[in-house]
Amino acid sequence: AQTVTQSQPEMSVQEAETVTLSCTYDTSESDYYLFWYKQPPSRQMILVIRQEAYKQQNATENRFSVNFQKAAKSFSLKISDSQLGDAAMYFCAYRVTGANNLFFGTGTRLTVIP
Amino acid sequence: NAGVMQNPRHLVRRRGQEARLRCSPMKGHSHVYWYRQLPEEGLKFMVYLQKENIIDESGMPKERFSAEFPKEGPSILRIQQVVRGDSAAYFCASSPVTIALNTEAFFGQGTRLTVV
């Protein structure tokens, strides 16, 4: 069974500081994709960053970067220079290569303190 | 280019009534995916459709739930005889080709269904 676990229901960070959100997953597959989605109060699901499992290099998108540890099945999201607009629910997700569906974690609610 | 449009944003139904949720994919997208988000949970896959075809309904409850994506018009998720446990946010996503080919799916803002 494929499961995605986010062990931090809530996190907070001071504006301009750095925060790391953790995610672990369980799979027997070797080829897959990992994602972080942001869900602001508007409920829109917005893709923040994605990582291909076959790539050793960690993905980076501006202030967002991941620490992908394939052996440990860990996929954490680091947000640098946090901004008020980063406040949202963050969901980690997983998809097997060639599959049509995503598996999501239960989310981490991030609060940014001015 | 408008994004994925879902309506209504909020829907209230009494127990036993029918709920119809609509999803208009992005222009040029012919693949639609429905997900359900129960309170305090992540999104869970329900069904994947292409125009006029259901490709994967492995996440759909066996009874009362159905989905369609006709040749013309939006995709519809239909829930018959709703119960309190159906209260959730229902999200639709669309993509130009199947996400199995590693393209991105774009999500709508969801429909929040409340059953009273």
gemmi code that builds the backbone of each chain (N, CA, C; Angstrom):
import gemmi

chains = {
    "A": [
        ("ALA", (0.845, -1.195, 0.000), (0.000, 0.000, 0.000), (0.879, 1.243, 0.000)),
        ("GLN", (0.414, 2.250, -0.734), (1.166, 3.497, -0.770), (0.563, 4.465, 0.231)),
        ("THR", (1.384, 4.968, 1.129), (0.918, 5.934, 2.116), (1.879, 7.101, 2.175)),
        ("VAL", (1.326, 8.255, 2.495), (2.108, 9.473, 2.658), (1.818, 10.008, 4.049)),
        ("THR", (2.859, 10.258, 4.819), (2.698, 10.688, 6.206), (3.318, 12.058, 6.430)),
        ("GLN", (2.518, 12.960, 6.943), (3.009, 14.266, 7.367), (2.768, 14.344, 8.867)),
        ("SER", (3.837, 14.297, 9.626), (3.732, 14.144, 11.080), (3.538, 15.460, 11.816)),
        ("GLN", (3.581, 16.562, 11.100), (3.441, 17.889, 11.728), (2.104, 18.498, 11.318)),
        ("PRO", (1.081, 18.398, 12.141), (-0.202, 18.993, 11.759), (-0.110, 20.505, 11.607)),
        ("GLU", (0.730, 21.145, 12.433), (0.857, 22.604, 12.402), (2.315, 22.995, 12.594)),
        ("MET", (2.692, 24.061, 11.889), (4.021, 24.641, 12.057), (3.869, 26.157, 11.990)),
        ("SER", (4.825, 26.837, 12.619), (4.832, 28.291, 12.506), (6.259, 28.758, 12.272)),
        ("VAL", (6.355, 29.920, 11.634), (7.675, 30.482, 11.309), (7.583, 31.992, 11.360)),
        ("GLN", (8.631, 32.615, 11.793), (8.702, 34.072, 11.753), (8.950, 34.507, 10.319)),
        ("GLU", (8.344, 35.612, 9.961), (8.576, 36.183, 8.643), (10.073, 36.355, 8.422)),
        ("ALA", (10.520, 36.003, 7.201), (11.915, 36.088, 6.760), (12.787, 34.931, 7.257)),
        ("GLU", (12.242, 34.086, 8.124), (13.007, 32.947, 8.592), (12.760, 31.733, 7.682)),
        ("THR", (13.431, 30.630, 8.028), (13.339, 29.393, 7.245), (12.590, 28.335, 8.029)),
        ("VAL", (11.789, 27.573, 7.320), (11.029, 26.495, 7.964), (11.119, 25.249, 7.096)),
        ("THR", (11.099, 24.098, 7.744), (11.137, 22.820, 7.023), (9.929, 21.978, 7.402)),
        ("LEU", (9.204, 21.531, 6.398), (8.042, 20.666, 6.592), (8.435, 19.242, 6.206)),
        ("SER", (8.085, 18.292, 7.035), (8.535, 16.931, 6.779), (7.445, 16.066, 6.141)),
        ("CYS", (7.910, 15.061, 5.415), (7.019, 14.123, 4.738), (7.757, 12.802, 4.569)),
        ("THR", (7.110, 11.726, 4.910), (7.651, 10.401, 4.610), (6.600, 9.625, 3.846)),
        ("TYR", (7.042, 8.639, 3.115), (6.115, 7.864, 2.300), (6.536, 6.404, 2.321)),
        ("ASP", (5.609, 5.567, 1.995), (5.875, 4.136, 1.998), (5.473, 3.577, 0.638)),
        ("THR", (6.395, 2.941, -0.044), (6.097, 2.361, -1.340), (7.073, 1.252, -1.647)),
        ("SER", (6.631, 0.323, -2.476), (7.521, -0.720, -2.964), (7.979, -0.424, -4.390)),
        ("GLU", (7.484, 0.693, -4.933), (7.850, 1.097, -6.287), (9.214, 1.767, -6.295)),
        ("SER", (9.899, 1.689, -7.422), (11.204, 2.334, -7.528), (11.155, 3.593, -8.389)),
        ("ASP", (10.077, 3.746, -9.152), (9.970, 4.858, -10.081), (8.701, 5.637, -9.760)),
        ("TYR", (8.868, 6.853, -9.306), (7.704, 7.623, -8.878), (8.048, 9.104, -8.843)),
        ("TYR", (7.032, 9.911, -8.576), (7.191, 11.358, -8.457), (6.673, 11.794, -7.091)),
        ("LEU", (7.272, 12.825, -6.572), (6.846, 13.416, -5.308), (6.537, 14.894, -5.524)),
        ("PHE", (5.553, 15.385, -4.787), (5.072, 16.752, -4.985), (4.800, 17.408, -3.637)),
        ("TRP", (4.906, 18.722, -3.646), (4.369, 19.542, -2.564), (3.347, 20.498, -3.173)),
        ("TYR", (2.143, 20.481, -2.577), (1.077, 21.389, -2.988), (0.786, 22.351, -1.842)),
        ("LYS", (0.415, 23.560, -2.221), (0.008, 24.589, -1.266), (-1.489, 24.810, -1.426)),
        ("GLN", (-2.199, 24.874, -0.297), (-3.636, 25.155, -0.321), (-3.911, 26.360, 0.575)),
        ("PRO", (-4.000, 27.553, 0.003), (-4.317, 28.751, 0.797), (-5.789, 28.736, 1.178)),
        ("PRO", (-6.231, 29.740, 1.935), (-7.641, 29.782, 2.351), (-8.628, 29.737, 1.188)),
        ("SER", (-8.217, 30.150, 0.018), (-9.103, 30.070, -1.144), (-9.401, 28.632, -1.556)),
        ("ARG", (-8.670, 27.686, -1.001), (-8.806, 26.228, -1.257), (-8.171, 25.786, -2.565)),
        ("GLN", (-7.695, 26.710, -3.372), (-7.042, 26.319, -4.630), (-5.803, 25.492, -4.316)),
        ("MET", (-5.673, 24.351, -4.968), (-4.468, 23.520, -4.792), (-3.434, 23.982, -5.810)),
        ("ILE", (-2.290, 24.420, -5.323), (-1.259, 24.981, -6.184), (0.011, 24.140, -6.062)),
        ("LEU", (0.510, 23.694, -7.202), (1.745, 22.920, -7.184), (2.923, 23.831, -6.843)),
        ("VAL", (3.674, 23.445, -5.824), (4.825, 24.235, -5.388), (6.106, 23.702, -6.018)),
        ("ILE", (6.274, 22.374, -5.963), (7.519, 21.789, -6.421), (7.327, 20.302, -6.645)),
        ("ARG", (8.084, 19.720, -7.556), (7.999, 18.290, -7.814), (9.402, 17.706, -7.944)),
        ("GLN", (9.492, 16.420, -7.645), (10.784, 15.721, -7.669), (10.600, 14.366, -8.327)),
        ("GLU", (11.450, 14.074, -9.304), (11.443, 12.744, -9.896), (12.342, 11.844, -9.063)),
        ("ALA", (11.880, 10.658, -8.745), (12.633, 9.778, -7.848), (13.962, 9.341, -8.434)),
        ("TYR", (14.046, 9.317, -9.773), (15.290, 8.852, -10.379), (16.378, 9.930, -10.385)),
        ("LYS", (16.001, 11.142, -10.037), (16.978, 12.229, -10.005), (17.562, 12.364, -8.604)),
        ("GLN", (18.860, 12.364, -8.509), (19.504, 12.515, -7.206), (19.517, 13.954, -6.744)),
        ("GLN", (19.529, 14.881, -7.705), (19.599, 16.293, -7.348), (18.265, 16.756, -6.792)),
        ("ASN", (18.326, 17.476, -5.676), (17.113, 17.997, -5.064), (16.533, 19.137, -5.899)),
        ("ALA", (15.205, 19.129, -6.061), (14.536, 20.180, -6.819), (14.520, 21.491, -6.045)),
        ("THR", (14.564, 22.583, -6.797), (14.524, 23.929, -6.211), (13.662, 24.816, -7.083)),
        ("GLU", (12.813, 25.609, -6.435), (11.984, 26.604, -7.116), (12.015, 27.879, -6.283)),
        ("ASN", (12.911, 28.783, -6.659), (13.036, 30.059, -5.955), (13.291, 29.822, -4.459)),
        ("ARG", (12.374, 30.218, -3.599), (12.584, 30.081, -2.148), (12.251, 28.694, -1.618)),
        ("PHE", (11.760, 27.835, -2.490), (11.323, 26.504, -2.082), (12.328, 25.463, -2.570)),
        ("SER", (12.717, 24.581, -1.685), (13.618, 23.495, -2.061), (13.230, 22.253, -1.277)),
        ("VAL", (13.661, 21.104, -1.783), (13.337, 19.855, -1.109), (14.616, 19.148, -0.700)),
        ("ASN", (14.478, 18.305, 0.304), (15.534, 17.374, 0.693), (14.976, 15.980, 0.488)),
        ("PHE", (15.372, 15.369, -0.608), (14.855, 14.059, -0.998), (15.858, 12.987, -0.600)),
        ("GLN", (15.433, 12.112, 0.290), (16.262, 11.009, 0.752), (15.547, 9.712, 0.355)),
        ("LYS", (15.933, 9.147, -0.798), (15.181, 8.018, -1.343), (15.271, 6.789, -0.445)),
        ("ALA", (16.445, 6.506, 0.068), (16.599, 5.311, 0.912), (15.737, 5.420, 2.163)),
        ("ALA", (15.643, 6.604, 2.704), (14.854, 6.827, 3.921), (13.391, 7.104, 3.598)),
        ("LYS", (13.049, 7.227, 2.329), (11.696, 7.558, 1.887), (11.213, 8.829, 2.580)),
        ("SER", (12.039, 9.833, 2.461), (11.766, 11.108, 3.099), (11.827, 12.222, 2.056)),
        ("PHE", (10.918, 13.197, 2.199), (10.803, 14.255, 1.182), (10.367, 15.536, 1.893)),
        ("SER", (11.302, 16.280, 2.430), (10.944, 17.474, 3.196), (11.002, 18.721, 2.322)),
        ("LEU", (10.220, 19.701, 2.697), (10.139, 20.975, 1.967), (10.733, 22.069, 2.839)),
        ("LYS", (11.671, 22.812, 2.284), (12.266, 23.944, 2.986), (11.802, 25.231, 2.326)),
        ("ILE", (11.277, 26.122, 3.145), (10.849, 27.434, 2.656), (11.794, 28.462, 3.273)),
        ("SER", (12.513, 29.151, 2.433), (13.462, 30.166, 2.901), (12.832, 31.547, 2.814)),
        ("ASP", (13.310, 32.457, 3.671), (12.825, 33.837, 3.636), (11.287, 33.856, 3.611)),
        ("SER", (10.683, 33.215, 4.594), (9.230, 33.044, 4.615), (8.499, 34.380, 4.500)),
        ("GLN", (7.419, 34.357, 3.742), (6.597, 35.546, 3.543), (5.184, 35.286, 4.046)),
        ("LEU", (4.473, 36.370, 4.325), (3.119, 36.224, 4.849), (2.236, 35.418, 3.892)),
        ("GLY", (2.495, 35.563, 2.609), (1.714, 34.838, 1.617), (1.994, 33.347, 1.584)),
        ("ASP", (2.992, 32.901, 2.318), (3.278, 31.466, 2.379), (2.346, 30.744, 3.343)),
        ("ALA", (1.618, 31.481, 4.140), (0.704, 30.865, 5.106), (-0.368, 30.071, 4.353)),
        ("ALA", (-0.469, 28.791, 4.671), (-1.385, 27.903, 3.945), (-1.275, 26.497, 4.528)),
        ("MET", (-2.119, 25.603, 4.015), (-1.922, 24.166, 4.236), (-0.974, 23.663, 3.161)),
        ("TYR", (-0.047, 22.814, 3.554), (0.883, 22.224, 2.603), (0.696, 20.710, 2.597)),
        ("PHE", (0.497, 20.180, 1.401), (0.288, 18.750, 1.244), (1.428, 18.125, 0.456)),
        ("CYS", (1.931, 17.041, 0.977), (2.905, 16.213, 0.279), (2.117, 15.174, -0.518)),
        ("ALA", (2.558, 14.865, -1.718), (1.829, 13.903, -2.541), (2.813, 13.041, -3.332)),
        ("TYR", (2.309, 11.924, -3.783), (3.130, 10.891, -4.426), (2.351, 10.297, -5.583)),
        ("ARG", (3.071, 9.997, -6.648), (2.425, 9.320, -7.774), (3.410, 8.336, -8.390)),
        ("VAL", (2.971, 7.126, -8.590), (3.792, 6.122, -9.266), (3.912, 6.502, -10.735)),
        ("THR", (5.063, 6.380, -11.299), (5.248, 6.655, -12.721), (4.296, 5.804, -13.539)),
        ("GLY", (3.575, 6.440, -14.439), (2.617, 5.722, -15.275), (1.224, 5.602, -14.677)),
        ("ALA", (1.050, 6.049, -13.451), (-0.268, 5.976, -12.808), (-1.013, 7.287, -13.005)),
        ("ASN", (-2.326, 7.214, -12.814), (-3.187, 8.373, -13.065), (-3.611, 9.103, -11.814)),
        ("ASN", (-3.206, 8.617, -10.651), (-3.707, 9.249, -9.441), (-2.594, 9.596, -8.469)),
        ("LEU", (-2.882, 10.606, -7.671), (-1.970, 11.075, -6.636), (-2.423, 10.569, -5.269)),
        ("PHE", (-1.456, 10.275, -4.401), (-1.741, 9.973, -2.989), (-1.251, 11.161, -2.170)),
        ("PHE", (-2.136, 11.661, -1.319), (-1.809, 12.849, -0.532), (-1.632, 12.509, 0.944)),
        ("GLY", (-0.780, 13.293, 1.605), (-0.709, 13.256, 3.065), (-1.841, 14.069, 3.658)),
        ("THR", (-1.875, 14.156, 4.974), (-2.961, 14.841, 5.669), (-2.719, 16.326, 5.827)),
        ("GLY", (-1.542, 16.795, 5.449), (-1.296, 18.225, 5.419), (-0.632, 18.787, 6.662)),
        ("THR", (0.059, 19.897, 6.476), (0.657, 20.684, 7.560), (0.185, 22.125, 7.400)),
        ("ARG", (-0.404, 22.658, 8.460), (-0.858, 24.049, 8.406), (0.291, 24.954, 8.831)),
        ("LEU", (0.736, 25.794, 7.913), (1.846, 26.714, 8.191), (1.318, 28.110, 8.495)),
        ("THR", (1.739, 28.625, 9.624), (1.421, 30.004, 10.013), (2.706, 30.827, 9.924)),
        ("VAL", (2.597, 32.001, 9.328), (3.743, 32.901, 9.238), (3.484, 34.081, 10.163)),
        ("ILE", (4.385, 34.284, 11.094), (4.224, 35.326, 12.118), (4.949, 36.595, 11.686)),
        ("PRO", (4.210, 37.705, 11.619), (4.861, 38.959, 11.155), (5.928, 39.439, 12.132)),
    ],
    "B": [
        ("ASN", (-6.552, 32.561, -20.272), (-6.986, 31.160, -20.209), (-7.494, 30.896, -18.804)),
        ("ALA", (-8.798, 30.720, -18.680), (-9.379, 30.495, -17.365), (-8.882, 29.171, -16.820)),
        ("GLY", (-8.804, 29.091, -15.504), (-8.394, 27.861, -14.868), (-9.533, 26.865, -14.822)),
        ("VAL", (-9.346, 25.824, -14.031), (-10.387, 24.829, -13.840), (-11.518, 25.467, -13.022)),
        ("MET", (-12.720, 25.403, -13.544), (-13.851, 26.054, -12.892), (-14.774, 25.009, -12.299)),
        ("GLN", (-15.033, 25.165, -11.008), (-15.953, 24.258, -10.341), (-17.136, 25.069, -9.811)),
        ("ASN", (-18.301, 24.516, -9.964), (-19.464, 25.166, -9.356), (-20.493, 24.137, -8.947)),
        ("PRO", (-21.218, 24.457, -7.881), (-21.066, 25.680, -7.086), (-19.860, 25.591, -6.160)),
        ("ARG", (-19.467, 26.686, -5.561), (-18.390, 26.672, -4.568), (-18.871, 26.041, -3.263)),
        ("HIS", (-20.108, 26.300, -2.944), (-20.709, 25.743, -1.734), (-22.065, 25.157, -2.089)),
        ("LEU", (-22.343, 24.000, -1.529), (-23.608, 23.323, -1.809), (-24.124, 22.712, -0.516)),
        ("VAL", (-25.356, 23.023, -0.181), (-25.980, 22.453, 1.012), (-27.119, 21.561, 0.563)),
        ("ARG", (-27.121, 20.352, 1.054), (-28.188, 19.410, 0.716), (-28.688, 18.744, 1.993)),
        ("ARG", (-29.973, 18.438, 2.006), (-30.548, 17.670, 3.107), (-30.292, 16.196, 2.842)),
        ("ARG", (-30.238, 15.442, 3.910), (-30.053, 13.994, 3.774), (-31.110, 13.419, 2.835)),
        ("GLY", (-30.671, 12.559, 1.919), (-31.582, 11.934, 0.971), (-31.694, 12.640, -0.362)),
        ("GLN", (-31.236, 13.893, -0.428), (-31.289, 14.625, -1.694), (-30.123, 14.236, -2.602)),
        ("GLU", (-30.152, 14.768, -3.797), (-29.074, 14.521, -4.755), (-28.172, 15.744, -4.829)),
        ("ALA", (-26.884, 15.495, -5.003), (-25.921, 16.588, -5.195), (-25.274, 16.417, -6.565)),
        ("ARG", (-25.200, 17.521, -7.291), (-24.531, 17.528, -8.605), (-23.432, 18.566, -8.573)),
        ("LEU", (-22.203, 18.111, -8.784), (-21.051, 18.989, -8.759), (-20.492, 19.066, -10.178)),
        ("ARG", (-20.179, 20.288, -10.611), (-19.742, 20.493, -11.989), (-18.289, 20.933, -12.055)),
        ("CYS", (-17.637, 20.492, -13.102), (-16.239, 20.845, -13.312), (-16.006, 21.124, -14.783)),
        ("SER", (-15.593, 22.346, -15.083), (-15.206, 22.696, -16.450), (-13.688, 22.734, -16.506)),
        ("PRO", (-13.083, 21.849, -17.273), (-11.619, 21.804, -17.311), (-11.045, 23.023, -18.014)),
        ("MET", (-9.761, 23.180, -17.891), (-9.077, 24.248, -18.604), (-9.235, 24.027, -20.108)),
        ("LYS", (-9.168, 25.099, -20.861), (-9.303, 25.017, -22.303), (-8.207, 24.119, -22.859)),
        ("GLY", (-8.618, 23.185, -23.710), (-7.652, 22.273, -24.309), (-7.377, 21.024, -23.490)),
        ("HIS", (-7.979, 20.928, -22.306), (-7.788, 19.758, -21.454), (-8.950, 18.780, -21.647)),
        ("SER", (-8.612, 17.520, -21.886), (-9.659, 16.527, -22.083), (-9.606, 15.418, -21.041)),
        ("HIS", (-8.793, 15.621, -20.003), (-8.663, 14.624, -18.948), (-9.058, 15.278, -17.634)),
        ("VAL", (-9.937, 14.613, -16.887), (-10.474, 15.171, -15.648), (-10.341, 14.151, -14.519)),
        ("TYR", (-10.004, 14.639, -13.355), (-9.810, 13.800, -12.166), (-10.630, 14.405, -11.022)),
        ("TRP", (-11.313, 13.571, -10.283), (-12.064, 14.029, -9.104), (-11.419, 13.472, -7.849)),
        ("TYR", (-11.289, 14.352, -6.844), (-10.750, 13.992, -5.539), (-11.712, 14.469, -4.459)),
        ("ARG", (-11.683, 13.785, -3.330), (-12.498, 14.189, -2.183), (-11.583, 14.474, -1.001)),
        ("GLN", (-11.889, 15.548, -0.292), (-11.122, 15.913, 0.895), (-12.059, 15.957, 2.082)),
        ("LEU", (-11.971, 14.941, 2.931), (-12.737, 14.935, 4.163), (-12.079, 15.872, 5.166)),
        ("PRO", (-12.828, 16.355, 6.154), (-12.249, 17.280, 7.140), (-10.986, 16.726, 7.774)),
        ("GLU", (-9.970, 17.551, 7.848), (-8.690, 17.210, 8.490), (-7.950, 16.079, 7.765)),
        ("GLU", (-8.270, 15.858, 6.522), (-7.581, 14.810, 5.761), (-7.039, 15.368, 4.451)),
        ("GLY", (-6.162, 14.589, 3.818), (-5.687, 14.953, 2.492), (-6.685, 14.550, 1.429)),
        ("LEU", (-6.394, 14.952, 0.207), (-7.274, 14.599, -0.904), (-7.144, 13.120, -1.228)),
        ("LYS", (-8.273, 12.522, -1.556), (-8.280, 11.102, -1.950), (-8.887, 10.971, -3.342)),
        ("PHE", (-8.183, 10.251, -4.184), (-8.607, 10.053, -5.568), (-9.942, 9.319, -5.630)),
        ("MET", (-10.797, 9.794, -6.538), (-12.071, 9.121, -6.745), (-12.149, 8.498, -8.141)),
        ("VAL", (-11.988, 9.343, -9.176), (-12.240, 8.853, -10.529), (-11.460, 9.699, -11.528)),
        ("TYR", (-11.116, 9.039, -12.645), (-10.401, 9.700, -13.739), (-11.201, 9.463, -15.017)),
        ("LEU", (-11.496, 10.542, -15.746), (-12.298, 10.444, -16.955), (-11.632, 11.177, -18.111)),
        ("GLN", (-11.830, 10.630, -19.288), (-11.591, 11.358, -20.515), (-12.961, 11.633, -21.129)),
        ("LYS", (-12.971, 12.416, -22.163), (-14.245, 12.726, -22.818), (-15.012, 11.422, -23.119)),
        ("GLU", (-16.198, 11.336, -22.546), (-17.146, 10.233, -22.772), (-16.684, 8.886, -22.232)),
        ("ASN", (-15.572, 8.850, -21.509), (-15.092, 7.575, -20.988), (-14.639, 7.685, -19.537)),
        ("ILE", (-14.977, 6.675, -18.751), (-14.415, 6.543, -17.412), (-13.200, 5.635, -17.533)),
        ("ILE", (-12.035, 6.165, -17.157), (-10.805, 5.412, -17.320), (-10.465, 4.638, -16.040)),
        ("ASP", (-10.642, 5.274, -14.900), (-10.269, 4.657, -13.631), (-11.235, 5.149, -12.567)),
        ("GLU", (-12.048, 4.265, -12.038), (-12.986, 4.649, -10.971), (-12.684, 3.883, -9.696)),
        ("SER", (-11.440, 3.531, -9.502), (-11.062, 2.685, -8.369), (-11.294, 3.351, -7.020)),
        ("GLY", (-11.406, 4.672, -6.981), (-11.622, 5.370, -5.722), (-13.062, 5.760, -5.460)),
        ("MET", (-13.940, 5.390, -6.342), (-15.352, 5.772, -6.196), (-16.063, 4.802, -5.255)),
        ("PRO", (-16.844, 5.316, -4.321), (-17.710, 4.428, -3.536), (-18.611, 3.627, -4.479)),
        ("LYS", (-18.921, 2.406, -4.082), (-19.642, 1.499, -4.984), (-21.080, 1.939, -5.215)),
        ("GLU", (-21.651, 2.614, -4.245), (-23.065, 2.987, -4.359), (-23.215, 4.496, -4.263)),
        ("ARG", (-24.199, 5.000, -4.903), (-24.699, 6.381, -4.829), (-23.839, 7.397, -5.579)),
        ("PHE", (-22.614, 7.059, -5.926), (-21.724, 8.000, -6.594), (-21.577, 7.622, -8.067)),
        ("SER", (-21.597, 8.637, -8.938), (-21.342, 8.404, -10.351), (-20.701, 9.655, -10.935)),
        ("ALA", (-20.017, 9.469, -12.045), (-19.354, 10.593, -12.701), (-19.476, 10.434, -14.197)),
        ("GLU", (-19.500, 11.567, -14.882), (-19.537, 11.551, -16.327), (-18.771, 12.756, -16.867)),
        ("PHE", (-18.329, 12.622, -18.087), (-17.639, 13.719, -18.772), (-18.099, 13.645, -20.222)),
        ("PRO", (-19.215, 14.298, -20.535), (-19.792, 14.175, -21.868), (-18.940, 14.873, -22.926)),
        ("LYS", (-19.301, 14.596, -24.164), (-18.572, 15.192, -25.287), (-18.632, 16.717, -25.230)),
        ("GLU", (-19.790, 17.216, -24.863), (-19.969, 18.653, -24.706), (-20.352, 18.960, -23.259)),
        ("GLY", (-19.798, 19.996, -22.716), (-20.198, 20.419, -21.382), (-19.246, 19.941, -20.310)),
        ("PRO", (-19.557, 20.310, -19.048), (-18.634, 20.007, -17.953), (-18.701, 18.548, -17.518)),
        ("SER", (-17.729, 18.170, -16.718), (-17.797, 16.878, -16.038), (-18.724, 17.038, -14.840)),
        ("ILE", (-19.475, 16.007, -14.543), (-20.432, 16.030, -13.436), (-20.102, 14.896, -12.474)),
        ("LEU", (-20.021, 15.241, -11.197), (-19.964, 14.230, -10.145), (-21.321, 14.248, -9.450)),
        ("ARG", (-21.975, 13.113, -9.439), (-23.335, 13.035, -8.924), (-23.363, 12.137, -7.700)),
        ("ILE", (-23.968, 12.622, -6.643), (-24.107, 11.841, -5.423), (-25.596, 11.739, -5.118)),
        ("GLN", (-26.112, 10.536, -5.147), (-27.533, 10.330, -4.878), (-27.747, 10.046, -3.390)),
        ("GLN", (-28.891, 10.425, -2.908), (-29.311, 10.128, -1.528), (-28.191, 10.448, -0.538)),
        ("VAL", (-27.773, 11.684, -0.521), (-26.612, 12.073, 0.287), (-26.834, 11.773, 1.769)),
        ("VAL", (-25.721, 11.459, 2.429), (-25.708, 11.237, 3.881), (-24.695, 12.192, 4.485)),
        ("ARG", (-24.719, 12.333, 5.814), (-23.845, 13.297, 6.497), (-22.377, 13.019, 6.183)),
        ("GLY", (-22.038, 11.741, 6.047), (-20.649, 11.381, 5.777), (-20.145, 11.823, 4.413)),
        ("ASP", (-21.049, 12.287, 3.548), (-20.627, 12.802, 2.241), (-20.144, 14.242, 2.335)),
        ("SER", (-20.348, 14.887, 3.469), (-19.895, 16.264, 3.643), (-18.378, 16.314, 3.500)),
        ("ALA", (-17.918, 17.110, 2.559), (-16.499, 17.156, 2.237), (-16.293, 18.242, 1.184)),
        ("ALA", (-15.014, 18.482, 0.875), (-14.686, 19.325, -0.279), (-14.337, 18.402, -1.434)),
        ("TYR", (-14.932, 18.661, -2.573), (-14.710, 17.834, -3.761), (-13.926, 18.670, -4.775)),
        ("PHE", (-12.767, 18.137, -5.160), (-11.886, 18.853, -6.064), (-11.840, 18.166, -7.422)),
        ("CYS", (-11.759, 18.990, -8.433), (-11.583, 18.525, -9.794), (-10.227, 19.036, -10.290)),
        ("ALA", (-9.546, 18.226, -11.059), (-8.309, 18.645, -11.708), (-8.398, 18.260, -13.176)),
        ("SER", (-7.662, 18.963, -14.029), (-7.656, 18.616, -15.446), (-6.242, 18.675, -15.986)),
        ("SER", (-6.033, 17.975, -17.090), (-4.729, 17.957, -17.739), (-4.938, 17.787, -19.241)),
        ("PRO", (-3.975, 18.227, -20.039), (-4.129, 18.129, -21.500), (-3.995, 16.698, -22.016)),
        ("VAL", (-3.117, 15.943, -21.375), (-2.997, 14.513, -21.639), (-2.964, 13.839, -20.274)),
        ("THR", (-2.980, 12.530, -20.240), (-2.984, 11.858, -18.956), (-1.744, 12.213, -18.136)),
        ("ILE", (-1.923, 12.385, -16.829), (-0.780, 12.690, -15.974), (0.182, 11.509, -15.879)),
        ("ALA", (-0.258, 10.335, -16.365), (0.651, 9.192, -16.422), (1.826, 9.480, -17.356)),
        ("LEU", (1.655, 10.467, -18.239), (2.738, 10.891, -19.119), (3.520, 12.044, -18.503)),
        ("ASN", (3.312, 12.231, -17.215), (4.107, 13.177, -16.417), (3.819, 14.635, -16.724)),
        ("THR", (2.621, 14.912, -17.236), (2.208, 16.294, -17.357), (1.559, 16.720, -16.040)),
        ("GLU", (1.414, 18.020, -15.837), (0.837, 18.513, -14.590), (-0.678, 18.577, -14.694)),
        ("ALA", (-1.337, 18.240, -13.599), (-2.777, 18.442, -13.489), (-3.029, 19.727, -12.723)),
        ("PHE", (-3.995, 20.513, -13.173), (-4.333, 21.781, -12.535), (-5.656, 21.609, -11.793)),
        ("PHE", (-5.675, 22.084, -10.558), (-6.847, 21.892, -9.704), (-7.767, 23.110, -9.725)),
        ("GLY", (-9.051, 22.833, -9.540), (-10.019, 23.883, -9.294), (-10.043, 24.227, -7.817)),
        ("GLN", (-10.955, 25.127, -7.441), (-11.043, 25.588, -6.060), (-11.949, 24.717, -5.209)),
        ("GLY", (-12.544, 23.726, -5.823), (-13.324, 22.783, -5.047), (-14.763, 23.211, -4.817)),
        ("THR", (-15.585, 22.239, -4.520), (-16.968, 22.460, -4.078), (-17.077, 21.896, -2.676)),
        ("ARG", (-17.517, 22.743, -1.748), (-17.713, 22.257, -0.379), (-19.167, 21.831, -0.218)),
        ("LEU", (-19.349, 20.542, -0.038), (-20.693, 19.982, 0.138), (-20.969, 19.804, 1.624)),
        ("THR", (-22.080, 20.339, 2.057), (-22.520, 20.155, 3.440), (-23.875, 19.465, 3.418)),
        ("VAL", (-23.953, 18.366, 4.117), (-25.222, 17.637, 4.198), (-25.805, 17.867, 5.590)),
        ("VAL", (-27.034, 18.371, 5.606), (-27.674, 18.699, 6.894), (-28.860, 17.779, 7.155)),
    ],
}
model = gemmi.Model(1)
for chain_id, residues in chains.items():
    chain = gemmi.Chain(chain_id)
    for i, (resn, *xyz) in enumerate(residues, 1):
        res = gemmi.Residue()
        res.name, res.seqid = resn, gemmi.SeqId(i, " ")
        for name, pos in zip(("N", "CA", "C"), xyz):
            atom = gemmi.Atom()
            atom.name, atom.element = name, gemmi.Element(name[0])
            atom.pos, atom.b_iso = gemmi.Position(*pos), 0.0
            res.add_atom(atom)
        chain.add_residue(res)
    model.add_chain(chain)
structure = gemmi.Structure()
structure.add_model(model)
structure.setup_entities()
